[in-house]
């Protein structure tokens, strides 16, 4: 059986869900109040939540409890079914990033010409992957995955440069640090840098586009088994 040891897209998808105040289910959930996820760090008892997938309308619930790192218990069962194969996930009913229009993977310079209804938005760009032999074992590799996140908003004439964007990006910073397991896709992760004056902000300014960009860099760490 071939090894599956490269996880950039998996972690990027988890970051995208987290930025939408949610995490993916790791087990199907049908007619149950128990929701199993990769990490439940995002949720607290009493939080209003929604369970949804690609085929089903969201079902509202309230968190009644948490068990370990991977279980969320709702006050009442969902009718479901919410299936992992259909991208099932659970999210906070009131998102932490208010007004976010969409989350995508790629580069900010691929955003269409700015219109108000497209912003604010968030772009997740996978970056460098490192494997350090000195930090692994003969049966595992220590891996580090870098990601660049770009919070893009439409700026208003006369507003202080970067100030509103930084204020809004602060909510994103806190959200990313809320679940340092990134939905169970790594054993540790943290924001390593916040950069308001970045390449894409400068490029948009040079093109006279009224877009404000704040870049946040995230590093996710994994210990990947090597069963050979």
N, C-alpha and C positions, 0 to 999 in steps of 0.2 A: 504494500500500500504506500502510495506517494505521501511525502510529508507536506503538511500545510503550515508553514512557518512565517509567512509574510502577512501582516495584519493591518496594513495602512488604511485600506478602505473600511474594514470593520470598525476600527477606532474612529475614523472620520465620521462614519454614520452615527456612532454613539455620541460624538461631540455635537453633531447636527441635531439629534434628538434632545440632548441636554440643553442646547441653546433654545429649544422650544419647550423647555421645562418638563421634559419627560425622559423615560428610559424604556428600552425594549423588554418585552416579556421573553423569558427563556423556556417557558412551558405554556402549552395551550391552556386557556381558561374558559370553561363552559359551565354555566350554572353553579358557580363557585364564588365564595367571598375571599378566597385565597389567590393572590396574584404573585407569581414567582418571577423575579427579575434578576439581572446580574448584580445590581447594587441598589439598595433602598435608601441610601443616604440622603436623597433629595426630599424625602417625604417625612412628615411629622404627624402624630396622632391629631385628628381633627381637621386635617387638610381636606378640602374639596378636590376631587380628582375626576378624571375621565379615562375610561378604557376604550380603545378603538383599534381598528385595523383597516386594511385597504378595502375590505368588502362590507364593513359594518359601520353603522352610525355610532357616534360616541355614546357610551352609557355613563351616567354620572354616579358618583359614590362618595363616601366619606371614609377616611382612613381611621380604622378602629384600633389598630396596633401594628407593630413590626416585630419580626422574629429574625434573629441573626442578621446577616448582611443581605439576604436575598428574598425575604418574604414580606409582603404587605397584606394585611388583613382588612377587608372592607366591612362596614357595618351591615351591609346586605349583599347577597350574591348578585353577580351580573347574570343576565340571561344568555349572553354569548351566542355562538362560540367566537372566541377571539384566538386566532391561530398564529403561531410563530411563522408558519410558511406564508402568511398573509401580512406580515409586518406588524403584528400586534404590539402595542405599547401602551403605557400608562403615563398620563401627564397631569400636572397641576391644572385645576380648572381655571385659576387666575394666573396667567403666565407671568414670569418674573420680568421678561423683556416685553414691556407693553407696546403694542402697536407694530410689532415686527411683521413685515409683509411676507417675506420668504427667507428660507435658508437654502443655500446651494453649495455645491462643491466645484472648485475651479479657481479662477483668477478674477479680481475685481475689474480688470480692464475689459472683460467680456460682457459686462453689464450693458444692456441697451441704453440708448440716449435717455437721460433722466426725465422721468415724469413723477409727479408727487405720489401717485398711487403705488409706486414700486419701492418706496423708502419709508422707514429705514429697512435695510436688509442685512443679511450676514452671509459672508462667503468663507468657506473652510477650504484651505489649500494644504494638502499633505506636503511635508518637506523631507528633510534628510532622515534616513534610518541608519542607526549605528548598532553594531554588535561587538561587544568587548569580550574577547576570549579570557582575559584576566579576571573578569568578574563572574564568569559562568563556572560550569563544572564539565566533567567529561560526558554528562548526560543532559546538559541544558545550556542554553545561550542567554546571556543578559542582552536585552534589546532596549533601545531607546528610539522612540518615534517623535519627530518634531512636526508640529502643525502651526500654520499661520492663519489666524482668524482676522477677518476684516469687517468691522462694523461700519456700514456706509449709510450716511444720512444726507438729506437735502438741506443745504445751509440757506439761511435767510440773509438778505443784504444787510450789512452793517452789524451783524452779530460778532462777538469776540471770536477770533479764529481758534478752533479746536475746543473751546470751553464747553459748549453744549454737548459736543460729541464725547468728550471725556466724561462728563457727568453721566451720560447714558451708558457709556462703555463700562462705567463702574458697576452697574447692575450685572453686566455680562461677566466681569471679573469675579464678582461674588458668586454668581451661578456656577461658573467653572470650578471654583474652589469648594463649592458645596459638596460635590461628589468627586473625591480624588481617585475613585476607582473607575470613573468614566463609564458608568453602567456595567461594570464588571469586565471591561475589556483590557484592564491593566491592573497591576498591583499598587501603582502609585502614579499620580500625575499632578502637575501644578503649572500655573501661569509663570513663565520665566521673564516676560517682558511686555510692557505696554508702550507703544510708540505712536504718538499722534502725528509726528512729522515723518512720514514714510514715503516710499517711492510712489505709491499709487496716489496719495494725497497730493504730492507735487505734480504728478502727471495730469491729474484732473484740473488742478489749478492752472497749469500751462495751457490746457485746452479750453480754459474759461468755462468749465463745467461747475455748476454750483453744488459740488459734492464734498462732504467732509468725511474723511476716512480715519479710523483709529485701528491700529494693528495690535493684536494680542498674540503672543507666541506661547504655545503649550508644549510641554514635553511629557510623553507617556512612557512608563517603564513596564516591561514584561520580562518574565523569566520563562523562556520557551523550551519545553521538553524536547530532547533529541533521542528518541527511543531506538537507537541503532546498536 
